[in-house]
Amino acid sequence: MLGIHLNPAAFMKRIGDELLRVDPRQIQNLADLVGARHQLGKFVFIIGNGGSGSNASHLCEDLGKGSLRREDFDTEKKRLKVISLTDNSPYLLAWGNDEGFDRVFLEQLKNLASEGDLLIAISGSGNSPNILKAVEWCNSHGVETLGCTGFSGGKLISLANHSLHVPLDDMGIVETVHLAAFHWVVDDMHRRIGLEGKLPSPK
């Protein structure tokens, strides 16, 4: 927890420094993968635990609504199909209580996911068993996978098909950097979907 050693100004500077260490090509790739699902009419699923679960819910809400303009709301405009699997508490608790917490995302994906969909799996440590089980199943069933990790990346960084990695041993800042990257992806989806053809791709 770097904040126990740093004052607010130093803490904020450290966040800025860590943002600049992230490979922007990985953020662009995440946006391209999401954009491809919109074009294909496929689903984007998002999973995570704790703060990463909160980021999963936040990203889902932003992609679902923030990719549109207000004037699109009452039209037949093609929308992005996006679901956070962190948000149905009774469903999560039923699987967790009856069969084990490591199955809470896997079993939902078995009900919902199809070949060609995308799973965004967020795990700061990269070692959460319920995340790894979900990614393993997706990899063997034609669902493309992207792992959002911190620290060393854990098992997830090599298990997932794609990666967004924050190389830092501080969970709070890792989650902050993930969310900043996600906000750019949402803006890019607004350009692609809401503004459709009105703006060129950013240089």
Legacy VTK file of the C-alpha trace (Angstrom):
# vtk DataFile Version 3.0
C-alpha trace
ASCII
DATASET POLYDATA
POINTS 203 float
0.000 0.000 0.000
2.093 2.872 -1.283
-0.233 5.466 0.222
0.982 4.643 3.729
4.392 6.014 2.756
3.414 8.859 0.405
1.618 12.155 0.923
-1.285 12.971 -1.431
0.858 14.854 -3.958
3.447 12.070 -4.143
0.724 9.423 -4.337
-0.992 11.141 -7.260
2.350 11.588 -9.029
3.045 7.878 -8.603
-0.309 7.039 -10.195
0.587 9.276 -13.135
3.960 7.596 -13.492
2.370 4.142 -13.460
-0.178 5.159 -16.088
2.661 6.040 -18.422
4.304 2.641 -17.893
1.337 0.748 -19.347
1.793 -0.399 -22.936
-0.740 1.679 -24.932
-0.881 -1.041 -27.567
-2.520 -3.302 -24.997
-5.219 -0.692 -24.337
-5.761 -0.246 -28.078
-6.024 -4.004 -28.473
-8.705 -4.186 -25.779
-10.714 -1.548 -27.624
-10.268 -3.390 -30.925
-11.441 -6.661 -29.378
-14.543 -5.000 -27.918
-15.216 -3.170 -31.179
-15.022 -6.423 -33.111
-17.748 -7.927 -30.888
-20.017 -5.005 -31.673
-19.446 -5.521 -35.389
-20.111 -9.261 -35.115
-23.080 -8.951 -32.747
-21.259 -11.049 -30.138
-21.214 -10.650 -26.355
-18.561 -9.111 -24.116
-18.475 -10.699 -20.644
-16.550 -9.095 -17.776
-15.502 -10.718 -14.495
-13.494 -9.799 -11.395
-13.423 -10.034 -7.589
-13.442 -7.251 -4.989
-12.195 -3.968 -6.444
-11.698 -5.712 -9.780
-15.328 -6.834 -9.562
-16.315 -3.218 -9.022
-14.267 -2.283 -12.091
-16.041 -5.040 -14.039
-19.446 -3.585 -13.137
-18.254 -0.050 -13.880
-16.831 -1.008 -17.269
-20.014 -2.884 -18.191
-22.241 0.085 -17.335
-19.999 2.523 -19.188
-19.723 0.365 -22.316
-23.442 -0.351 -22.443
-24.599 3.247 -22.036
-21.520 5.378 -22.703
-20.962 3.976 -26.183
-24.213 5.672 -27.277
-25.269 9.272 -27.837
-28.406 10.485 -26.104
-30.136 10.776 -29.485
-29.495 7.047 -30.050
-31.557 5.922 -27.070
-34.891 5.741 -28.898
-33.535 4.408 -32.182
-32.807 0.945 -33.524
-29.057 1.620 -33.514
-27.003 -1.546 -33.106
-25.781 -1.728 -29.505
-22.870 -3.399 -27.805
-23.868 -6.602 -26.006
-22.050 -6.445 -22.668
-22.655 -8.232 -19.353
-20.794 -8.134 -16.049
-21.043 -11.530 -14.366
-20.340 -9.950 -10.962
-23.784 -8.442 -10.479
-26.395 -11.180 -9.887
-25.843 -11.714 -6.157
-28.279 -14.640 -5.660
-26.793 -16.457 -8.659
-23.233 -15.923 -7.390
-24.180 -17.007 -3.875
-25.995 -20.116 -5.076
-23.011 -21.358 -7.041
-20.558 -20.248 -4.356
-22.454 -21.835 -1.478
-23.514 -25.036 -3.208
-20.583 -25.847 -5.489
-17.669 -23.591 -4.540
-16.642 -19.998 -5.135
-14.207 -21.064 -7.853
-17.214 -21.856 -10.099
-19.211 -18.605 -9.815
-18.112 -17.237 -13.207
-17.466 -20.504 -15.020
-21.008 -21.765 -14.550
-22.570 -18.489 -15.731
-20.448 -18.610 -18.868
-21.638 -22.141 -19.565
-25.194 -20.787 -19.634
-24.490 -17.636 -21.643
-21.310 -17.675 -23.713
-20.931 -18.756 -27.326
-18.061 -19.125 -29.751
-16.804 -15.730 -30.888
-17.699 -13.892 -27.684
-15.082 -12.078 -25.580
-14.256 -12.494 -21.885
-12.491 -9.632 -20.086
-11.060 -11.210 -16.925
-9.783 -8.755 -14.295
-7.477 -10.038 -11.544
-4.808 -7.888 -9.943
-2.872 -10.923 -8.742
-3.614 -12.962 -11.850
-4.164 -16.001 -9.634
-7.841 -15.918 -8.605
-9.141 -19.489 -9.048
-12.602 -18.427 -10.222
-11.018 -16.182 -12.890
-8.612 -18.875 -14.084
-11.353 -21.534 -14.334
-13.492 -19.163 -16.404
-10.613 -18.324 -18.757
-9.663 -21.978 -19.181
-13.237 -22.859 -20.154
-13.475 -19.943 -22.591
-10.162 -20.833 -24.224
-11.449 -24.328 -24.955
-14.841 -23.157 -26.235
-13.936 -20.509 -28.792
-14.446 -17.503 -26.508
-11.565 -15.029 -26.851
-9.991 -13.990 -23.548
-8.185 -10.904 -22.276
-6.625 -10.789 -18.809
-6.241 -7.494 -16.941
-3.505 -8.016 -14.359
-1.061 -6.349 -11.986
1.923 -7.539 -9.937
3.763 -10.219 -11.975
0.601 -11.099 -13.905
0.288 -14.457 -12.147
-1.040 -17.403 -14.130
-3.576 -15.248 -15.984
-1.043 -13.261 -18.003
0.025 -16.369 -19.914
-3.322 -18.205 -19.804
-5.423 -15.502 -21.478
-5.199 -14.921 -25.230
-4.493 -11.201 -24.690
-3.210 -9.057 -21.844
-3.521 -5.623 -20.256
-0.800 -5.639 -17.624
0.068 -3.069 -14.935
3.531 -4.076 -13.629
3.154 -2.831 -10.052
2.893 -4.500 -6.633
0.106 -2.276 -5.268
-3.473 -3.475 -5.704
-5.117 -0.081 -5.271
-3.018 1.613 -7.938
-3.338 -1.395 -10.253
-7.132 -1.095 -10.038
-6.915 2.675 -10.585
-4.804 2.247 -13.710
-7.117 -0.461 -15.036
-10.078 1.869 -14.623
-8.282 4.729 -16.383
-7.536 2.421 -19.317
-11.158 1.262 -19.353
-12.373 4.848 -19.562
-10.348 5.374 -22.729
-11.831 2.181 -24.190
-15.325 3.497 -23.412
-14.513 6.793 -25.142
-13.221 4.881 -28.151
-16.426 2.826 -28.289
-18.403 6.080 -28.222
-16.380 7.230 -31.230
-16.944 3.926 -33.030
-20.596 3.337 -32.122
-22.177 6.601 -31.022
-20.329 8.821 -33.495
-20.057 6.065 -36.134
-17.995 7.453 -38.982
-18.096 11.059 -37.808
-14.555 11.053 -36.395
-11.391 9.378 -37.704
-9.415 6.966 -35.559
-7.109 8.878 -33.171
-3.488 9.182 -34.314
LINES 1 204
203 0 1 2 3 4 5 6 7 8 9 10 11 12 13 14 15 16 17 18 19 20 21 22 23 24 25 26 27 28 29 30 31 32 33 34 35 36 37 38 39 40 41 42 43 44 45 46 47 48 49 50 51 52 53 54 55 56 57 58 59 60 61 62 63 64 65 66 67 68 69 70 71 72 73 74 75 76 77 78 79 80 81 82 83 84 85 86 87 88 89 90 91 92 93 94 95 96 97 98 99 100 101 102 103 104 105 106 107 108 109 110 111 112 113 114 115 116 117 118 119 120 121 122 123 124 125 126 127 128 129 130 131 132 133 134 135 136 137 138 139 140 141 142 143 144 145 146 147 148 149 150 151 152 153 154 155 156 157 158 159 160 161 162 163 164 165 166 167 168 169 170 171 172 173 174 175 176 177 178 179 180 181 182 183 184 185 186 187 188 189 190 191 192 193 194 195 196 197 198 199 200 201 202
